[in-house]
Amino acid sequence: MVDVFSGRLLVSKDGRSVDPEEALQNKVVGLYFSAGWCSPCRDFTPVLCDFYTELLEESEPPAPFEVVFISSDHSAEEMLGYMRAMHGDWLALPFHDPYKHDLKKKYNITAIPKLVIVKQTGEVITDKGRKQIRDKGLSCFRNWLEGADIFQNFSI
């Protein structure tokens, strides 16, 4: 993930600055493009929360998975409210970081919510993370893990 977030800081749900190199090293990363005003986002976020919690808090050892929220909210206050009210304990690109526009372009984000699963290099494992979680639940993580090492631009 050095390639994707190089030279940037991420923030945790409680507002701490986090070094992406440390936080995302050797993990499958879900880039979650979402916003609090978007009802399909508000519908999917609790599902993603449960998925994240099961992978990280209820499995031993915790799964090598992290989510980075890229906000399409209208203000920093909206983003913070959405994170506090609905998000899991994952990371976010700060609201005022203009890099979110580059990420939307790079990953061809035309609608939200979108969960793009990427490997360490930033290459896409699948851009259908949301659908896969809804259809397959936790079992899709095993495919992502394999894709992180084996497949090039794996998607279903």
C-alpha positions in Angstrom: 0.0 0.0 0.0 3.1 2.2 0.0 2.3 3.0 -3.7 -1.2 4.1 -3.0 -0.9 6.2 0.1 2.7 7.1 0.0 3.5 10.3 1.9 0.0 10.7 3.3 -1.6 10.2 6.7 -4.8 8.3 7.3 -7.1 8.9 10.3 -8.7 6.5 12.7 -12.4 6.6 13.7 -11.3 8.3 17.0 -9.4 11.0 15.0 -5.8 9.8 15.5 -3.4 10.2 12.6 -2.1 6.8 11.3 0.9 6.0 9.1 -0.5 3.9 6.2 2.7 2.0 5.8 2.4 0.5 9.2 -1.4 0.1 9.3 -1.8 -1.4 5.9 1.4 -3.5 5.5 0.8 -7.1 4.5 -3.0 -6.7 4.4 -5.7 -7.0 1.9 -7.2 -3.5 1.7 -10.8 -2.5 1.0 -11.1 1.0 -0.4 -14.6 2.0 0.7 -16.0 4.9 -1.4 -19.1 6.0 0.5 -21.0 8.9 2.1 -23.5 9.4 4.9 -26.1 11.1 2.7 -26.2 8.1 0.4 -29.0 5.7 1.4 -27.4 2.6 -0.4 -24.2 3.4 1.5 -26.1 3.6 4.8 -27.7 0.3 3.9 -24.3 -1.4 3.2 -22.1 0.1 5.9 -23.5 -2.0 8.8 -23.0 -5.1 6.6 -19.4 -4.1 6.1 -19.0 -3.4 9.8 -20.2 -6.9 10.7 -17.9 -8.4 8.1 -14.9 -6.4 9.4 -15.7 -7.2 13.0 -15.9 -10.9 12.3 -12.6 -10.9 10.4 -10.6 -8.8 12.8 -12.1 -9.3 16.3 -13.7 -12.7 16.2 -11.1 -14.6 14.3 -7.8 -15.8 15.9 -5.4 -14.5 14.7 -7.2 -11.4 13.2 -7.4 -11.6 9.4 -5.0 -9.4 7.4 -7.6 -7.0 6.3 -8.1 -3.3 6.6 -10.7 -0.8 5.2 -9.9 2.7 4.1 -12.9 5.0 3.8 -12.8 7.6 1.0 -15.6 10.1 1.7 -18.0 11.6 -0.7 -19.6 13.6 2.1 -20.3 17.3 1.7 -18.3 18.4 4.7 -15.7 17.2 7.2 -18.4 17.4 9.9 -20.7 15.1 7.8 -17.9 12.7 7.3 -17.0 12.6 11.0 -20.7 12.1 12.0 -21.1 9.2 9.5 -17.9 7.6 10.7 -18.9 7.9 14.4 -22.5 6.7 13.9 -22.0 3.9 11.5 -18.5 2.8 10.7 -16.3 0.0 12.0 -13.0 0.8 13.6 -11.3 1.3 10.3 -9.3 4.1 8.7 -10.1 7.0 6.5 -8.4 9.4 4.1 -8.8 12.9 5.7 -11.8 14.8 4.3 -9.7 17.7 3.0 -7.1 15.5 1.2 -7.6 16.2 -2.5 -6.1 12.8 -3.2 -9.6 11.3 -2.9 -10.3 12.7 -6.4 -7.2 10.9 -7.8 -8.3 7.7 -6.2 -11.8 8.0 -7.6 -10.3 8.4 -11.1 -7.7 5.6 -10.6 -10.3 3.1 -9.5 -13.0 4.4 -11.9 -15.6 5.2 -9.2 -18.7 6.4 -11.0 -21.2 5.6 -8.2 -21.2 4.9 -4.5 -21.1 2.8 -2.4 -18.2 1.0 -4.0 -15.8 -1.4 -2.2 -12.6 -2.0 -4.2 -10.4 -4.7 -2.9 -6.7 -4.1 -3.6 -3.4 -5.8 -3.1 -0.3 -4.2 -1.6 0.7 -2.6 -5.0 -2.7 -1.0 -5.3 -3.7 -3.4 -8.1 -7.4 -4.4 -8.1 -8.3 -7.9 -6.8 -12.0 -7.1 -7.3 -14.1 -4.0 -7.7 -17.2 -6.0 -6.6 -16.4 -6.2 -2.9 -19.8 -5.0 -1.9 -21.6 -7.6 -4.0 -19.3 -10.4 -2.9 -19.8 -9.6 0.8 -23.6 -9.6 0.3 -23.6 -12.8 -1.8 -20.9 -14.9 -0.1 -20.2 -13.4 3.4 -16.9 -14.2 5.0 -16.0 -16.8 2.4 -15.1 -14.2 -0.2 -12.2 -13.1 2.0 -10.3 -16.3 1.2 -10.6 -15.5 -2.5 -9.3 -12.0 -1.9 -6.4 -13.4 0.1 -5.5 -15.7 -2.8 -5.9 -12.9 -5.2 -3.5 -10.7 -3.2 -0.7 -13.2 -4.0 -1.7 -15.1 -7.1 -4.2 -13.5 -9.4 -3.6 -10.5 -11.6 -6.6 -8.2 -11.6 -8.8 -11.0 -10.4 -12.5 -10.3 -10.6 -15.7 -12.3 -10.9 
